[in-house]
Amino acid sequence: MVSWKPPSFDGGVPVTEYRVVYRKNDTDDAFKTVTGTKSPLKVPNLMDNTMYEFKVSARNKRCWGPSVEEVETTKTLAAPDAPTELFLKSTDHSITASWKAPENDHGRPVTEYTLEYRKLGEEDWVKVENVTSPHTISNLKYNKEYQVHVFAVNAIGIGKPVKSQTKTIIIRAPTAPRNVTVRDIKYDFMMVSWIAPISNEGAAITGYKVEYQMRVGKVVSKVWMAMMTKANALTANLTKLNASTEYNLRVGAMNVAGITYSSPLLMVKTVGAPMAPGLIAFIVIASIIGALIVADIILYFALDTGVTKKVVTAAQTKSGYEKAPEGE
């Protein structure tokens, strides 16, 4: 294709036609001619990577004007070079590939990209056409290594792929829940709360597991009792606990790769169970009866030993009254 700008002066009459004459540079070959009414004009049958001499002139209804000359080397029309700066990033069961355009499109603009991938060690490639950067490859298996190619395409064809790269989808168990705390502790109940892990390590949190075990001093039960929660829950209510009992407690965050527990263990003790109302009444009544019985015993011994008699006689003497003689 040969292109140009219109002449700055048309001679007072509009330009009606353009002419391009050309031949190989530094040769005595005859000029060939193509004409048209506007820029650009397609010049056919040129040889790749060859220097040509071009002359372009304009014509109005009166005559042809002077020509402008240019020497230009033709380019090889071909499929584009490989894309550049391919970068792969792994996420949850997926790889996201990003890249930049080829350095050379060889005379035809890139119209689309094709991507292909396979698990390392397998023969067959999975091809995805007409993709743009970035592109995410989904439904992959974690802890497996994948190869990825990206090709640029133009009107001539599909180019060579960018240098093959591999990426391993690594998913680990999430980091541990943080700031595990307990509140509203009762004799048979407590509320546990926590903050989500700092990182899910490449896979979404699927839930939390609250575990607790009883202990008596240094003797610890081997049995962990557990309560599961949803991924968006950050609290759990533990019920049917034993009163006045110590518990070890931990919270684990889970994803498809595993579970990670909070550390160190949290030690919590439930409060004592309240007395039943009937038992309290019984104890009060028993206390009153016991006090009366004790009082009667003291009085009996006091009378029997003459202590009471002496106290009564002293009181009568002080008041001026005397005890009536017996039998009167």
Salt bridges, closest charged atoms under 4 A:
GLU17 OE1 - ARG59 NH1 3.97
GLU53 OE1 - ARG23 NE 3.51
GLU69 OE2 - LYS55 NZ 3.61
ASP81 OD1 - HIS106 NE2 2.77
GLU85 OE1 - LYS100 NZ 3.41
ASP92 OD1 - HIS93 NE2 3.60
GLU116 OE2 - HIS149 ND1 2.96
GLU122 OE2 - LYS119 NZ 3.91
GLU211 OE2 - LYS209 NZ 3.17
GLU211 OE1 - ARG250 NH2 2.67
GLU246 OE1 - ARG215 NE 3.79
